[in-house]
Amino acid sequence: MPIVCLGLNHRTAPVTVRERFALPEGELHVLLGALRERTVAKEAVILSTCNRVEIYAATEDEPQVLLNELRAFLLKDREVDADPDEIFYEHAGESAVRHLFNVASGLDSMVLGETEILGQLKAAYQLALDQKATSGRLNKAFQKAFNVAKQIRTETNIQRGSVSVANVAVELAGKIFDELNDRTVMVIGAGDTSEKTARALLSRGARSVMVSNRSYDRAKDLADELGGRAVDYDHWETEFAAIDIIISSTSAPHYVIDRKKLEPLQGIRQHRPLLLVDIAVPRDIEPEVNFMEDVYLYNIDDLQAIAGNYLRLRHEEIVKCESIVDATTRELIESLNVSPVPRRQNPPLSSAGEASAAQS
């Protein structure tokens, strides 16, 4: 029963495309059921983050049959102005296992070596496990992926430097403001990434943090943990005069901040510099606000520029990581008795690393 993977990520699709494929967390259990009904997949795990949407599955049929069905599943009811052959990548057998290990270890991430993806992958697997959507093949593959990630974290220096979206966002703030100790931060959305970003900003000296979330209780809990203050989600604009940095990461299907709303508020602030970091997919902030004076907007893809600066620091560790991944991949494939299938589309990590380093 071959393991396959179909997906798209920050390398193959810009945020304008990825946001069209973003799968709401609350609907993943329904989508898992629908996927198994509409395809020949006997096992399945769906991973949806700001940087990637991937389906891992196992089948008794020919791998390409399932891959074609998974592609049709993701494309259903979506209008995308892009060639599916360019935005999707496919893996089967050994290639799928190797890709899973690379993802779990942060080797396929926008920020090389970041750790947030491992938690997201564990959550996706746990959901599939709870839904009884996995069995022997994927259970073994995912457990081994988590072990590989731990081994790479302890035996290499791939995570040296800023290795999370949160830390890169803080580095971005440092480029706009000379000092953070007199800056006030508003975090919109009280999810895991927002929390880590807020903590990173506080560790770098931010004066105060306000938290706004659709669930006021969740906003208050996080604000209390951070020594900050919760703000009502529908009236956060009333605090705008004091805000210097906004980190937005909600699951809203529409823009939370647009130019029409922002322009009069910026006047209240006497046009002090305003940094907006939109780490949501779909995006929270209308791109048009970037044309406003004294406003600096960066989305999740823009963080790649800063991430590239850290790539050089960890580039020499990639070879060590690839050696661990390759050895464990062969071990798992032998134990599953799956015939190796050549990799498709995605370039080797070393090539991608060199390309990113060249751009930075």
VOVEXZA-375238 format. One line per 5 residues: number of its first residue (from 1); their letters; for each residue y, x, z of C-alpha. Coordinates in steps of 0.25 Angstrom, whole numbers, plus 5000, padded with zeros to 4 digits. Each point is the difference from the previous one (the first is absolute). Layout:
<sites>
NUM = A = Y,X,Z | ... .
</sites>
This chain:
<sites>
1 = MPIVC = 5000,5000,5000 | 5012,5008,4995 | 5013,5001,5008 | 5013,4998,4991 | 5015,5000,5003 .
6 = LGLNH = 5011,4993,4992 | 5014,5002,5004 | 5014,5004,4997 | 5010,5009,5008 | 5013,5007,5001 .
11 = RTAPV = 4995,5010,4989 | 4996,4990,4990 | 5010,4988,5003 | 5015,5000,5005 | 5004,4991,5011 .
16 = TVRER = 5005,4989,4990 | 4985,4999,4995 | 4993,5002,5014 | 5008,4989,5006 | 4994,4990,4990 .
21 = FALPE = 4986,5004,5005 | 5003,5000,5015 | 4990,4992,5007 | 5005,4992,5013 | 4992,5005,5012 .
26 = GELHV = 4998,4986,5005 | 4993,4996,4987 | 4991,5012,4999 | 4988,4993,5006 | 5001,4989,4990 .
31 = LLGAL = 5001,5010,4989 | 4988,5007,5004 | 4992,4987,4999 | 5006,4996,4987 | 4997,5014,4994 .
36 = RERTV = 4985,4999,5004 | 4999,4986,4994 | 5007,5004,4987 | 4993,5014,4998 | 4987,5007,5001 .
41 = AKEAV = 5004,5007,5012 | 4990,5000,5011 | 5009,5007,5010 | 5015,5002,4999 | 5012,5006,5008 .
46 = ILSTC = 5015,4997,4996 | 5011,5010,5004 | 5014,4996,4998 | 5012,5009,5004 | 5014,5003,4995 .
51 = NRVEI = 4994,5011,4992 | 4987,4995,4995 | 4991,4988,4997 | 4986,5003,4999 | 4986,4993,5000 .
56 = YAATE = 4988,5007,5004 | 4987,4993,4996 | 4985,5002,4998 | 4991,4993,4990 | 4986,4999,4994 .
61 = DEPQV = 5006,4999,4986 | 5006,5010,4991 | 5012,5006,5007 | 5009,4997,4988 | 4997,4985,5000 .
66 = LLNEL = 5005,5000,5014 | 5012,5008,4998 | 5004,4991,4988 | 4999,4988,5009 | 5008,5007,5011 .
71 = RAFLL = 5011,5003,4990 | 5000,4985,4996 | 5000,4996,5014 | 5013,5008,5004 | 5007,4996,4987 .
76 = KDREV = 4997,4985,5001 | 5013,4992,5001 | 5009,5012,4999 | 5009,5004,4989 | 5002,5015,5000 .
81 = DADPD = 5009,5007,4989 | 4991,5012,5000 | 4987,5004,4993 | 4988,4998,5010 | 4993,5012,4994 .
86 = EIFYE = 5012,5008,5005 | 5002,4995,5014 | 4985,4998,5004 | 4990,5011,5003 | 4985,4998,5001 .
91 = HAGES = 4989,5008,5008 | 4985,4998,5001 | 4989,5007,5007 | 5004,5014,5005 | 5014,4998,4995 .
96 = AVRHL = 5002,4987,5008 | 4995,5007,5013 | 5009,5012,4997 | 5012,4992,4998 | 4997,4992,5013 .
101 = FNVAS = 4999,5013,5008 | 5013,5005,4994 | 5007,4987,5003 | 4995,5000,5015 | 5004,5015,5001 .
106 = GLDSM = 5015,4998,4995 | 4997,5009,4988 | 5003,4989,4990 | 5013,4995,5008 | 5014,5001,4996 .
111 = VLGET = 5003,5009,5012 | 4988,5010,4999 | 4992,4999,5013 | 5006,4988,5006 | 4992,4993,5011 .
116 = EILGQ = 5005,4986,4998 | 4990,4997,4989 | 4988,5002,5009 | 5004,4989,5009 | 5003,4991,4988 .
121 = LKAAY = 4986,5003,4994 | 4993,4998,5014 | 5007,4986,5001 | 4996,4996,4986 | 4985,5004,5003 .
126 = QLALD = 5000,4993,5013 | 5005,4987,4993 | 4989,5001,4990 | 4990,5003,5011 | 5004,4988,5008 .
131 = QKATS = 4999,4992,4987 | 4986,5005,4998 | 5005,5005,4986 | 4993,5014,5002 | 4986,5005,5001 .
136 = GRLNK = 4993,5013,5000 | 5007,5007,4989 | 5014,4998,5003 | 4998,5001,5015 | 4994,5013,4998 .
141 = AFQKA = 5011,5005,4991 | 5011,4995,5009 | 4995,5006,5012 | 4998,5013,4993 | 5014,4999,4995 .
146 = FNVAK = 5005,4999,5014 | 4992,5012,5004 | 5006,5008,4989 | 5014,4997,5003 | 4998,5005,5014 .
151 = QIRTE = 4993,5012,4996 | 5012,5004,4990 | 5010,4996,5011 | 4993,5010,5010 | 4996,5011,4991 .
156 = TNIQR = 5012,5002,4990 | 5015,5000,5001 | 5002,4989,4989 | 5008,4992,5010 | 5010,5011,5003 .
161 = GSVSV = 5015,4995,4999 | 5005,4986,4998 | 4987,4992,4996 | 5004,4986,5002 | 5009,4990,4993 .
166 = ANVAV = 5008,4998,5013 | 5003,5015,5002 | 5004,5001,4985 | 5010,4989,5002 | 5006,5007,5012 .
171 = ELAGK = 5001,5012,4991 | 5008,4992,4991 | 5009,4995,5011 | 5003,5014,5003 | 5005,5002,4986 .
176 = IFDEL = 5010,4989,5001 | 5005,5002,5014 | 5003,5014,5007 | 4995,4995,5013 | 4992,4988,5004 .
181 = NDRTV = 5004,4999,5015 | 5012,4991,4997 | 4992,4991,4990 | 4995,4986,5003 | 4987,4996,4993 .
186 = MVIGA = 4996,4986,4996 | 4985,4998,4997 | 4997,4988,4992 | 4985,4996,5001 | 4992,5004,5013 .
191 = GDTSE = 4987,5006,4993 | 4993,5013,5002 | 5009,5008,4990 | 5013,4994,5006 | 4995,5004,5014 .
196 = KTARA = 4997,5014,4996 | 5013,5001,4992 | 5008,4996,5012 | 4993,5009,5009 | 5002,5012,4991 .
201 = LLSRG = 5015,4996,4999 | 5001,5000,5015 | 4993,5013,5001 | 5011,5006,4991 | 5011,4995,5009 .
206 = ARSVM = 5004,4986,4995 | 5009,4993,5010 | 4994,4987,5000 | 4990,4991,4993 | 5000,4985,4997 .
211 = VSNRS = 4988,4993,4995 | 5000,4987,4992 | 4987,4993,4996 | 4996,4986,4996 | 4993,4999,5013 .
216 = YDRAK = 5010,5002,5011 | 4990,5003,5010 | 4994,5011,4992 | 5014,5005,4998 | 5002,5000,5015 .
221 = DLADE = 4987,5007,5003 | 5003,5011,4991 | 5015,5001,5004 | 4995,5001,5015 | 4991,5011,4996 .
226 = LGGRA = 5010,5008,4993 | 5011,4997,5011 | 5008,4993,4989 | 5004,4985,4998 | 4994,4989,4992 .
231 = VDYDH = 5009,4992,4991 | 4997,4986,4994 | 4995,5001,4986 | 5009,4989,4994 | 5012,5006,5006 .
236 = WETEF = 4999,5015,4999 | 5012,5001,4992 | 5009,4997,5012 | 4996,5014,5005 | 5003,5007,4986 .
241 = AAIDI = 5014,5006,5005 | 4993,5010,5009 | 4988,5003,4990 | 4999,5014,4993 | 4986,5000,4996 .
246 = IISST = 4991,4988,4996 | 4985,5002,4998 | 4994,4988,4994 | 4985,4997,4999 | 4997,4986,5000 .
251 = SAPHY = 4989,4991,4992 | 5011,4991,4995 | 4997,4995,4985 | 5015,5001,4997 | 5012,5010,5003 .
256 = VIDRK = 5004,5000,5015 | 5013,5007,4996 | 5008,4998,4987 | 5013,5005,4994 | 5006,4986,5002 .
261 = KLEPL = 4997,5000,5015 | 5003,5015,5002 | 5014,5002,4994 | 5008,4991,5010 | 4992,5007,5012 .
266 = QGIRQ = 5003,5014,4995 | 5015,4996,5000 | 4998,4997,5015 | 4995,5014,5002 | 5012,5006,4994 .
271 = HRPLL = 4991,5006,4989 | 4994,5010,5009 | 4987,5006,4993 | 4988,4991,5001 | 4986,5005,4998 .
276 = LVDIA = 4990,4990,4995 | 4985,5004,5000 | 4991,4989,4993 | 4986,5004,5003 | 4995,4986,4997 .
281 = VPRDI = 4991,4995,4988 | 5005,4991,4995 | 5014,5006,5002 | 5009,4994,5011 | 5013,5005,4994 .
286 = EPEVN = 5006,4996,4987 | 5002,5013,4991 | 5014,4996,4996 | 5005,5003,5014 | 4999,5015,4996 .
291 = FMEDV = 5012,4998,4991 | 5009,4997,5012 | 5009,5011,5006 | 4995,5007,5012 | 4987,4994,4999 .
296 = YLYNI = 4987,5008,4999 | 4987,4993,4996 | 4987,5006,4999 | 4987,4993,4998 | 4985,5005,5002 .
301 = DDLQA = 5000,5007,4987 | 5012,5008,5003 | 4994,5006,5012 | 4991,5008,4990 | 5012,5010,4998 .
306 = IAGNY = 5000,5004,5014 | 4985,5000,5001 | 4999,5010,4989 | 5008,5010,5009 | 4989,5000,5010 .
311 = LRLRH = 4989,5001,4989 | 5002,5015,4998 | 4998,5002,5015 | 4986,4994,4999 | 4996,5003,4986 .
316 = EEIVK = 4991,5012,5004 | 4992,4990,5009 | 4996,4991,4989 | 4989,5009,4995 | 4994,5000,5014 .
321 = CESIV = 5001,4985,5001 | 4993,4998,4986 | 4989,5009,5004 | 4997,4991,5012 | 5001,4987,4992 .
326 = DATTR = 4991,5006,4989 | 4989,5004,5009 | 5000,4987,5008 | 5001,4992,4987 | 4987,5007,4995 .
331 = ELIES = 4993,4998,5013 | 5003,4985,5000 | 4997,4998,4985 | 4986,5006,5003 | 4998,4992,5012 .
336 = LNVSP = 5003,4987,4992 | 4993,5005,4988 | 5011,4997,4991 | 5001,5007,4986 | 5014,5007,4999 .
341 = VPRRQ = 5009,4993,4990 | 5012,5008,4994 | 5014,4998,5006 | 5010,4992,4991 | 5015,5001,4999 .
346 = NPPLS = 5005,5006,5013 | 5003,5015,4999 | 4994,5010,5010 | 5007,5001,5013 | 5004,5014,4997 .
351 = SAGEA = 5007,4996,4987 | 5007,4989,5006 | 5005,5009,5011 | 5005,5010,4990 | 5007,4989,4992 .
356 = SAAQS = 5007,4995,5013 | 5004,5014,5004 | 5006,5002,4987 | 5008,4988,5001 | 5005,5003,5014 .
</sites>
